[in-house]
Amino acid sequence: MSHKNTKPDQASDRRATRRFAIEQEVLYRILDHRTAVPESGVGKTLDMSSGGMLFETQQHLRAGKRVEVSVNWPATLDGGCPLKLVALGRLVRVDEKSAAMHIEQHEFRTRRNKDLPAAATEKPANPRLPYY
C-alpha cells in the first residue's frame, strides 16, 4: 500500500506560522548607524504572526534595512495596564505604502496610558512645588 504525503507543499507557502489580521497603531524606526537622525514614521499593522509583520508606512522604505517597530497591543495585563509589543527585525518586502518585516526579537512592555502612541517620548516629571 502506497503512503501519500499529506503535508502541504512548503514551496507554495513559505510562511511557517499563521498570520492574523490585527490592525493597531504602529511606530517604526529604521536602525541605521550611519544616519544621525533615524528615519521613522507611524502607521498601522495590517497583519501579524509570531515570525513577521506587515504594516503601513508613511514613506517608501528599503528592503534589507533593520527596523524597530512598536505596536499598541490590544490586550491588557490584569488590572487593565495597557501593553505594547516592541519587535526588532529586518525589512524583507516593501512597496510605496507598506513594509513586511521578519521578526528577530520581540518583547512586551507596559504603556503609561491607552491614549499615548506606542513609542512616544516620555514627558518630564512635573517640577516639585517648593516646600515651605
C-alpha positions as CSV (number, residue, x, y, z in Angstrom):
1,M,0.0,0.0,0.0
2,S,1.5,3.3,-1.0
3,H,1.6,6.2,1.5
4,K,0.7,9.6,0.2
5,N,2.4,12.7,1.7
6,T,-0.4,14.8,3.4
7,K,1.8,17.7,4.3
8,P,1.1,21.0,2.5
9,D,3.7,21.9,-0.2
10,Q,6.1,24.3,1.6
11,A,7.2,25.7,-1.8
12,S,3.7,27.1,-2.3
13,D,3.5,29.0,1.0
14,R,6.8,30.0,2.6
15,R,5.2,31.2,5.8
16,A,5.8,28.9,8.7
17,T,3.3,30.5,11.0
18,R,-0.3,31.6,10.6
19,R,-0.9,35.4,10.1
20,F,-3.6,37.3,12.0
21,A,-5.4,40.4,10.7
22,I,-4.6,42.7,13.6
23,E,-4.9,46.4,13.0
24,Q,-3.2,48.5,15.6
25,E,-1.3,51.8,15.8
26,V,2.4,51.3,15.0
27,L,5.5,53.4,15.2
28,Y,8.6,52.3,13.3
29,R,12.2,53.4,13.3
30,I,14.9,52.3,10.8
31,L,18.0,51.3,12.7
32,D,20.9,52.6,10.6
33,H,24.1,53.5,12.4
34,R,25.2,55.7,9.5
35,T,22.4,58.3,10.0
36,A,22.4,60.9,12.7
37,V,18.6,61.0,12.9
38,P,16.8,57.7,12.3
39,E,14.1,57.5,9.7
40,S,10.8,56.9,11.4
41,G,7.1,57.1,11.0
42,V,3.6,56.0,12.1
43,G,1.1,53.7,10.6
44,K,-0.9,50.6,11.5
45,T,-0.4,46.9,11.3
46,L,-2.1,45.0,8.5
47,D,-1.3,41.5,9.7
48,M,1.0,39.8,12.1
49,S,2.4,36.4,13.0
50,S,5.0,35.2,15.5
51,G,7.6,35.5,12.8
52,G,6.6,38.6,10.9
53,M,4.5,41.7,10.5
54,L,3.1,43.7,7.6
55,F,2.5,47.4,8.4
56,E,1.5,50.6,6.6
57,T,4.3,53.2,6.2
58,Q,4.4,57.0,5.5
59,Q,7.2,56.7,3.0
60,H,8.9,54.1,0.8
61,L,11.4,52.1,2.9
62,R,14.3,50.0,1.7
63,A,14.2,46.2,1.9
64,G,17.1,44.7,3.9
65,K,17.2,47.5,6.5
66,R,16.9,46.7,10.2
67,V,13.8,48.1,11.8
68,E,12.3,48.6,15.3
69,V,8.5,48.5,15.4
70,S,6.3,49.4,18.4
71,V,2.7,48.3,18.3
72,N,-0.1,49.2,20.7
73,W,-1.2,45.7,21.9
74,P,-5.0,45.0,22.0
75,A,-4.8,43.0,25.3
76,T,-4.0,44.4,28.7
77,L,-2.4,43.0,31.8
78,D,-4.5,42.1,34.9
79,G,-5.9,45.4,36.2
80,G,-6.1,46.9,32.7
81,C,-2.5,48.0,32.3
82,P,-2.0,48.7,28.5
83,L,0.8,46.9,26.7
84,K,2.9,47.5,23.6
85,L,4.8,45.0,21.5
86,V,8.3,46.1,20.5
87,A,9.8,44.0,17.7
88,L,13.2,44.1,16.0
89,G,13.9,42.6,12.7
90,R,14.7,43.2,9.0
91,L,12.5,44.5,6.2
92,V,12.0,41.7,3.7
93,R,9.5,43.3,1.3
94,V,8.4,46.9,0.7
95,D,6.2,48.9,-1.6
96,E,5.1,52.5,-1.7
97,K,2.7,52.4,1.4
98,S,3.6,49.2,3.3
99,A,6.5,47.1,4.5
100,A,6.9,43.5,5.7
101,M,9.4,42.6,8.4
102,H,10.9,39.3,9.6
103,I,10.8,39.5,13.5
104,E,14.1,38.5,15.0
105,Q,13.4,39.6,18.6
106,H,10.4,40.9,20.5
107,E,9.2,41.8,23.9
108,F,6.1,43.2,25.6
109,R,6.4,46.4,27.6
110,T,3.8,48.3,29.6
111,R,2.4,51.7,28.3
112,R,1.6,54.6,30.6
113,N,-1.8,55.3,29.1
114,K,-4.0,53.8,26.5
115,D,-4.2,57.1,24.6
116,L,-0.4,57.6,24.2
117,P,1.3,56.5,21.0
118,A,3.3,53.3,21.5
119,A,6.8,54.9,21.3
120,A,6.1,58.5,22.3
121,T,8.8,60.2,24.2
122,E,8.0,60.4,27.8
123,K,7.2,63.8,29.3
124,P,9.5,65.1,32.1
125,A,8.1,64.8,35.6
126,N,6.3,67.8,36.9
127,P,8.7,70.0,38.9
128,R,8.3,69.8,42.6
129,L,6.4,72.5,44.3
130,P,8.5,74.4,46.9
131,Y,8.0,73.2,50.4
132,Y,7.5,76.0,52.9
